[in-house]
Amino acid sequence: MANAVATSGRIPTSSALFMGLVLVSALALPDWSGGSVARPMWMMCLPMIFGIAGAVMAWRKNSLAGVLISAVLGFAALPVLYVVTVLLEGA
């Protein structure tokens, strides 16, 4: 029964790897060169998929902090990217 208790202070390495992939895939979406090259539509799903995968990996290791951080990062990466891009570039 003691193994069923969630550990809150540690984030598994696999979950941290997926969190990094969330950030990398979100930062790959904007066209940084200014060439107006459209990205494939499926790339917009990658941050959320990586966030969910990281949350699943953390859940398998009983890491509540890893689940919460990975899921929030995966779901919030695109809206935050949109807001920052609009604030920096202008409307």
Buried (B, 14 or more C-beta within 10 A) or exposed (E): EEEEEEBEEBBBEBBBBBBEBBBEBBEEBBEEEEEEEEEEEEEEEBBBBBBBBBBBBBBEBBBBBBBBBBBEBBBBBBEEBEEEEEEEEEE
